[in-house]
């Protein structure tokens, strides 16, 4: 049985070290999104830690969170209807009606400050389950 925190650590580090995910966001914008991703991956690790294929499941969870994170960064930076719609179609967002509603509410009201947009989107994503 893998330790959940150790299992999540590699996935979180992979996201944190991937500078392409950050886009043009500063720490003020990317930080809340990375915190959301960290919490989502820790929750996923707790669920899969006892499974015999925990590492593979954690890799899949990392990939799903990475895709959602990338979509959130794009929405924050682009602050367009198309970018918000793309985030709403993301599988982790689309399958949770509460999260989808919050993302839609925030997403269609994004302004020109990408960092502020990212922080607002991170709050909207808080209940995403991987």
Buried (B, 14 or more C-beta within 10 A) or exposed (E): EBEBEEBBBBBBEBBBEEEEBBBEBEEEBBBBBBEBBBBBBBBBBEBBBEEEEBBEBBBBBBEBBBEBBBBBBBBBBBBEEEBBEBBBEBEBBEEBEEBBEBBBEBBEEBEEBBBBBBBBBBEBBBEBEB
